[in-house]
Every structure is written in C-alpha cells, then in structure tokens.
Amino acid sequence: MPKLKTNRGAAKRFSRTASGAFKRSQGYRRHILTKKSTKRKRQLRAPILVHKADTPAVVKMLPYA
C-alpha cells in the first residue's frame, strides 16, 4: 500500500496534543484590530482544541501526526 500524503496546509494549522486531540489557533486576529478590544485580542492568542465533530477530518488530512 502506498504512503499517504499529508495535507501541508493542515500540517501548518494543526498540531496533536499528548492526549491525541488537535490544537489550532483562533481566527479574527489578522486585520481590523483597532476596533477590537485589548481583552478580545489577548484571548484570541490562546490556542483552542479542534471540536470533536471535526477531528476525523483533521485525522484524514494528517495521517502521521
């Protein structure tokens, strides 16, 4: 059976935690930052886990992660 290709876009966006979940960074922090409060921007810095329903799709894109 041939080796599977990793989706390179997904590889840059997701990383697996020790427990097997996937970490991702949050959106809404790229532009138009002046109207967003400092608190909101600070909270968007923190990584968040991928939702359980979306995890199988990420696993497919990252077969060796």
KOLGU-4560 file (N, C-alpha, C; in nm, 3 decimals, padded with zeros to 5 digits):
<recs>
<n_xx: 00.084 n_yy: -00.118 n_zz: 00.000 ca_xx: 00.000 ca_yy: 00.000 ca_zz: 00.000 c_xx: 00.089 c_yy: 00.125 c_zz: 00.000 mol: A seq: 1 type: MET>
<n_xx: 00.057 n_yy: 00.223 n_zz: -00.086 ca_xx: 00.143 ca_yy: 00.342 ca_zz: -00.092 c_xx: 00.130 c_yy: 00.429 c_zz: 00.033 mol: A seq: 2 type: PRO>
<n_xx: 00.233 n_yy: 00.509 n_zz: 00.052 ca_xx: 00.229 ca_yy: 00.602 ca_zz: 00.164 c_xx: 00.124 c_yy: 00.710 c_zz: 00.137 mol: A seq: 3 type: LYS>
<n_xx: 00.066 n_yy: 00.762 n_zz: 00.244 ca_xx: -00.034 ca_yy: 00.867 ca_zz: 00.231 c_xx: 00.034 c_yy: 01.004 c_zz: 00.236 mol: A seq: 4 type: LEU>
<n_xx: -00.022 n_yy: 01.097 n_zz: 00.162 ca_xx: 00.032 ca_yy: 01.233 ca_zz: 00.165 c_xx: -00.035 c_yy: 01.313 c_zz: 00.275 mol: A seq: 5 type: LYS>
<n_xx: 00.045 n_yy: 01.391 n_zz: 00.345 ca_xx: -00.005 ca_yy: 01.483 ca_zz: 00.446 c_xx: -00.052 c_yy: 01.609 c_zz: 00.376 mol: A seq: 6 type: THR>
<n_xx: -00.167 n_yy: 01.661 n_zz: 00.417 ca_xx: -00.214 ca_yy: 01.789 ca_zz: 00.366 c_xx: -00.127 c_yy: 01.898 c_zz: 00.429 mol: A seq: 7 type: ASN>
<n_xx: -00.046 n_yy: 01.963 n_zz: 00.349 ca_xx: 00.052 ca_yy: 02.058 ca_zz: 00.402 c_xx: -00.012 c_yy: 02.182 c_zz: 00.464 mol: A seq: 8 type: ARG>
<n_xx: -00.126 n_yy: 02.223 n_zz: 00.410 ca_xx: -00.197 ca_yy: 02.336 ca_zz: 00.470 c_xx: -00.244 c_yy: 02.302 c_zz: 00.610 mol: A seq: 9 type: GLY>
<n_xx: -00.295 n_yy: 02.181 n_zz: 00.626 ca_xx: -00.342 ca_yy: 02.136 ca_zz: 00.758 c_xx: -00.225 c_yy: 02.118 c_zz: 00.854 mol: A seq: 10 type: ALA>
<n_xx: -00.112 n_yy: 02.071 n_zz: 00.803 ca_xx: 00.006 ca_yy: 02.049 ca_zz: 00.888 c_xx: 00.054 c_yy: 02.179 c_zz: 00.952 mol: A seq: 11 type: ALA>
<n_xx: 00.034 n_yy: 02.290 n_zz: 00.880 ca_xx: 00.076 ca_yy: 02.420 ca_zz: 00.934 c_xx: -00.025 c_yy: 02.476 c_zz: 01.032 mol: A seq: 12 type: LYS>
<n_xx: -00.148 n_yy: 02.426 n_zz: 01.030 ca_xx: -00.254 ca_yy: 02.483 ca_zz: 01.113 c_xx: -00.285 c_yy: 02.404 c_zz: 01.240 mol: A seq: 13 type: ARG>
<n_xx: -00.260 n_yy: 02.273 n_zz: 01.237 ca_xx: -00.298 ca_yy: 02.187 ca_zz: 01.349 c_xx: -00.177 c_yy: 02.114 c_zz: 01.405 mol: A seq: 14 type: PHE>
<n_xx: -00.176 n_yy: 02.091 n_zz: 01.536 ca_xx: -00.075 ca_yy: 02.005 ca_zz: 01.597 c_xx: -00.143 c_yy: 01.917 c_zz: 01.700 mol: A seq: 15 type: SER>
<n_xx: -00.094 n_yy: 01.796 n_zz: 01.712 ca_xx: -00.157 ca_yy: 01.699 ca_zz: 01.802 c_xx: -00.104 c_yy: 01.717 c_zz: 01.944 mol: A seq: 16 type: ARG>
<n_xx: -00.193 n_yy: 01.706 n_zz: 02.042 ca_xx: -00.153 ca_yy: 01.714 ca_zz: 02.182 c_xx: -00.116 c_yy: 01.574 c_zz: 02.231 mol: A seq: 17 type: THR>
<n_xx: -00.063 n_yy: 01.566 n_zz: 02.351 ca_xx: -00.022 ca_yy: 01.437 ca_zz: 02.407 c_xx: -00.141 c_yy: 01.343 c_zz: 02.425 mol: A seq: 18 type: ALA>
<n_xx: -00.259 n_yy: 01.400 n_zz: 02.449 ca_xx: -00.377 ca_yy: 01.317 ca_zz: 02.470 c_xx: -00.442 c_yy: 01.273 c_zz: 02.339 mol: A seq: 19 type: SER>
<n_xx: -00.391 n_yy: 01.323 n_zz: 02.226 ca_xx: -00.444 ca_yy: 01.282 ca_zz: 02.096 c_xx: -00.541 c_yy: 01.380 c_zz: 02.034 mol: A seq: 20 type: GLY>
<n_xx: -00.573 n_yy: 01.488 n_zz: 02.103 ca_xx: -00.660 ca_yy: 01.592 ca_zz: 02.046 c_xx: -00.576 c_yy: 01.680 c_zz: 01.954 mol: A seq: 21 type: ALA>
<n_xx: -00.640 n_yy: 01.769 n_zz: 01.882 ca_xx: -00.568 ca_yy: 01.861 ca_zz: 01.794 c_xx: -00.584 c_yy: 02.004 c_zz: 01.843 mol: A seq: 22 type: PHE>
<n_xx: -00.473 n_yy: 02.076 n_zz: 01.842 ca_xx: -00.471 ca_yy: 02.218 ca_zz: 01.879 c_xx: -00.481 c_yy: 02.300 c_zz: 01.753 mol: A seq: 23 type: LYS>
<n_xx: -00.547 n_yy: 02.415 n_zz: 01.762 ca_xx: -00.550 ca_yy: 02.508 ca_zz: 01.650 c_xx: -00.547 c_yy: 02.650 c_zz: 01.705 mol: A seq: 24 type: ARG>
<n_xx: -00.507 n_yy: 02.745 n_zz: 01.620 ca_xx: -00.511 ca_yy: 02.884 ca_zz: 01.662 c_xx: -00.644 c_yy: 02.944 c_zz: 01.620 mol: A seq: 25 type: SER>
<n_xx: -00.684 n_yy: 03.050 n_zz: 01.687 ca_xx: -00.813 ca_yy: 03.110 ca_zz: 01.661 c_xx: -00.804 c_yy: 03.215 c_zz: 01.551 mol: A seq: 26 type: GLN>
<n_xx: -00.915 n_yy: 03.236 n_zz: 01.484 ca_xx: -00.922 ca_yy: 03.335 ca_zz: 01.378 c_xx: -00.954 c_yy: 03.474 c_zz: 01.433 mol: A seq: 27 type: GLY>
<n_xx: -00.982 n_yy: 03.566 n_zz: 01.343 ca_xx: -01.022 ca_yy: 03.704 ca_zz: 01.375 c_xx: -00.910 c_yy: 03.785 c_zz: 01.440 mol: A seq: 28 type: TYR>
<n_xx: -00.784 n_yy: 03.752 n_zz: 01.408 ca_xx: -00.674 ca_yy: 03.830 ca_zz: 01.464 c_xx: -00.577 c_yy: 03.876 c_zz: 01.357 mol: A seq: 29 type: ARG>
<n_xx: -00.622 n_yy: 03.887 n_zz: 01.234 ca_xx: -00.531 ca_yy: 03.923 ca_zz: 01.125 c_xx: -00.535 c_yy: 04.072 c_zz: 01.088 mol: A seq: 30 type: ARG>
<n_xx: -00.653 n_yy: 04.129 n_zz: 01.085 ca_xx: -00.663 ca_yy: 04.269 ca_zz: 01.044 c_xx: -00.785 c_yy: 04.333 c_zz: 01.110 mol: A seq: 31 type: HIS>
<n_xx: -00.800 n_yy: 04.464 n_zz: 01.090 ca_xx: -00.905 ca_yy: 04.544 ca_zz: 01.156 c_xx: -00.897 c_yy: 04.524 c_zz: 01.307 mol: A seq: 32 type: ILE>
<n_xx: -00.777 n_yy: 04.542 n_zz: 01.362 ca_xx: -00.755 ca_yy: 04.517 ca_zz: 01.504 c_xx: -00.784 c_yy: 04.639 c_zz: 01.591 mol: A seq: 33 type: LEU>
<n_xx: -00.797 n_yy: 04.757 n_zz: 01.529 ca_xx: -00.814 ca_yy: 04.878 ca_zz: 01.609 c_xx: -00.947 c_yy: 04.881 c_zz: 01.681 mol: A seq: 34 type: THR>
<n_xx: -01.051 n_yy: 04.825 n_zz: 01.619 ca_xx: -01.183 ca_yy: 04.829 ca_zz: 01.682 c_xx: -01.204 c_yy: 04.716 c_zz: 01.782 mol: A seq: 35 type: LYS>
<n_xx: -01.115 n_yy: 04.617 n_zz: 01.784 ca_xx: -01.128 ca_yy: 04.505 ca_zz: 01.877 c_xx: -01.060 c_yy: 04.542 c_zz: 02.009 mol: A seq: 36 type: LYS>
<n_xx: -01.122 n_yy: 04.505 n_zz: 02.118 ca_xx: -01.067 ca_yy: 04.541 ca_zz: 02.249 c_xx: -00.940 c_yy: 04.461 c_zz: 02.277 mol: A seq: 37 type: SER>
<n_xx: -00.858 n_yy: 04.516 n_zz: 02.365 ca_xx: -00.733 ca_yy: 04.451 ca_zz: 02.404 c_xx: -00.762 c_yy: 04.315 c_zz: 02.465 mol: A seq: 38 type: THR>
<n_xx: -00.866 n_yy: 04.307 n_zz: 02.546 ca_xx: -00.904 ca_yy: 04.180 ca_zz: 02.609 c_xx: -00.938 c_yy: 04.075 c_zz: 02.505 mol: A seq: 39 type: LYS>
<n_xx: -01.016 n_yy: 04.115 n_zz: 02.404 ca_xx: -01.058 ca_yy: 04.022 ca_zz: 02.299 c_xx: -00.937 c_yy: 03.972 c_zz: 02.220 mol: A seq: 40 type: ARG>
<n_xx: -00.845 n_yy: 04.063 n_zz: 02.185 ca_xx: -00.725 ca_yy: 04.024 ca_zz: 02.110 c_xx: -00.636 c_yy: 03.931 c_zz: 02.193 mol: A seq: 41 type: LYS>
<n_xx: -00.625 n_yy: 03.960 n_zz: 02.323 ca_xx: -00.543 ca_yy: 03.877 ca_zz: 02.411 c_xx: -00.601 c_yy: 03.736 c_zz: 02.422 mol: A seq: 42 type: ARG>
<n_xx: -00.734 n_yy: 03.726 n_zz: 02.433 ca_xx: -00.798 ca_yy: 03.595 ca_zz: 02.444 c_xx: -00.789 c_yy: 03.515 c_zz: 02.315 mol: A seq: 43 type: GLN>
<n_xx: -00.782 n_yy: 03.584 n_zz: 02.202 ca_xx: -00.770 ca_yy: 03.516 ca_zz: 02.073 c_xx: -00.630 c_yy: 03.458 c_zz: 02.050 mol: A seq: 44 type: LEU>
<n_xx: -00.533 n_yy: 03.501 n_zz: 02.130 ca_xx: -00.397 ca_yy: 03.448 ca_zz: 02.119 c_xx: -00.389 c_yy: 03.301 c_zz: 02.159 mol: A seq: 45 type: ARG>
<n_xx: -00.470 n_yy: 03.263 n_zz: 02.257 ca_xx: -00.460 ca_yy: 03.130 ca_zz: 02.315 c_xx: -00.505 c_yy: 03.023 c_zz: 02.216 mol: A seq: 46 type: ALA>
<n_xx: -00.433 n_yy: 02.911 n_zz: 02.207 ca_xx: -00.479 ca_yy: 02.802 ca_zz: 02.121 c_xx: -00.604 c_yy: 02.737 c_zz: 02.177 mol: A seq: 47 type: PRO>
<n_xx: -00.677 n_yy: 02.670 n_zz: 02.091 ca_xx: -00.803 ca_yy: 02.607 ca_zz: 02.128 c_xx: -00.804 c_yy: 02.469 c_zz: 02.066 mol: A seq: 48 type: ILE>
<n_xx: -00.880 n_yy: 02.376 n_zz: 02.122 ca_xx: -00.886 ca_yy: 02.241 ca_zz: 02.067 c_xx: -00.988 c_yy: 02.234 c_zz: 01.954 mol: A seq: 49 type: LEU>
<n_xx: -00.957 n_yy: 02.150 n_zz: 01.855 ca_xx: -01.050 ca_yy: 02.126 ca_zz: 01.745 c_xx: -01.171 c_yy: 02.052 c_zz: 01.802 mol: A seq: 50 type: VAL>
<n_xx: -01.289 n_yy: 02.088 n_zz: 01.756 ca_xx: -01.413 ca_yy: 02.027 ca_zz: 01.805 c_xx: -01.414 c_yy: 01.878 c_zz: 01.772 mol: A seq: 51 type: HIS>
<n_xx: -01.476 n_yy: 01.801 n_zz: 01.859 ca_xx: -01.481 ca_yy: 01.655 ca_zz: 01.845 c_xx: -01.539 c_yy: 01.613 c_zz: 01.709 mol: A seq: 52 type: LYS>
<n_xx: -01.638 n_yy: 01.685 n_zz: 01.661 ca_xx: -01.702 ca_yy: 01.652 ca_zz: 01.534 c_xx: -01.610 c_yy: 01.674 c_zz: 01.415 mol: A seq: 53 type: ALA>
<n_xx: -01.514 n_yy: 01.766 n_zz: 01.427 ca_xx: -01.423 ca_yy: 01.797 ca_zz: 01.317 c_xx: -01.294 c_yy: 01.716 c_zz: 01.322 mol: A seq: 54 type: ASP>
<n_xx: -01.269 n_yy: 01.646 n_zz: 01.432 ca_xx: -01.144 ca_yy: 01.573 ca_zz: 01.449 c_xx: -01.121 c_yy: 01.466 c_zz: 01.342 mol: A seq: 55 type: THR>
<n_xx: -01.223 n_yy: 01.384 n_zz: 01.303 ca_xx: -01.198 ca_yy: 01.284 ca_zz: 01.199 c_xx: -01.148 c_yy: 01.343 c_zz: 01.067 mol: A seq: 56 type: PRO>
<n_xx: -01.194 n_yy: 01.460 n_zz: 01.031 ca_xx: -01.149 ca_yy: 01.525 ca_zz: 00.908 c_xx: -01.001 c_yy: 01.565 c_zz: 00.920 mol: A seq: 57 type: ALA>
<n_xx: -00.962 n_yy: 01.614 n_zz: 01.037 ca_xx: -00.823 ca_yy: 01.654 ca_zz: 01.059 c_xx: -00.733 c_yy: 01.531 c_zz: 01.058 mol: A seq: 58 type: VAL>
<n_xx: -00.780 n_yy: 01.421 n_zz: 01.117 ca_xx: -00.703 ca_yy: 01.297 ca_zz: 01.119 c_xx: -00.676 c_yy: 01.247 c_zz: 00.977 mol: A seq: 59 type: VAL>
<n_xx: -00.774 n_yy: 01.261 n_zz: 00.890 ca_xx: -00.759 ca_yy: 01.221 ca_zz: 00.750 c_xx: -00.654 c_yy: 01.305 c_zz: 00.679 mol: A seq: 60 type: LYS>
<n_xx: -00.651 n_yy: 01.433 n_zz: 00.711 ca_xx: -00.554 ca_yy: 01.523 ca_zz: 00.648 c_xx: -00.415 c_yy: 01.505 c_zz: 00.703 mol: A seq: 61 type: MET>
<n_xx: -00.403 n_yy: 01.458 n_zz: 00.828 ca_xx: -00.274 ca_yy: 01.441 ca_zz: 00.894 c_xx: -00.256 c_yy: 01.295 c_zz: 00.937 mol: A seq: 62 type: LEU>
<n_xx: -00.232 n_yy: 01.205 n_zz: 00.842 ca_xx: -00.227 ca_yy: 01.062 ca_zz: 00.877 c_xx: -00.112 c_yy: 01.024 c_zz: 00.970 mol: A seq: 63 type: PRO>
<n_xx: -00.004 n_yy: 01.102 n_zz: 00.972 ca_xx: 00.112 ca_yy: 01.064 ca_zz: 01.053 c_xx: 00.135 c_yy: 01.158 c_zz: 01.171 mol: A seq: 64 type: TYR>
<n_xx: 00.041 n_yy: 01.245 n_zz: 01.199 ca_xx: 00.059 ca_yy: 01.339 ca_zz: 01.310 c_xx: 00.034 c_yy: 01.271 c_zz: 01.443 mol: A seq: 65 type: ALA>
</recs>
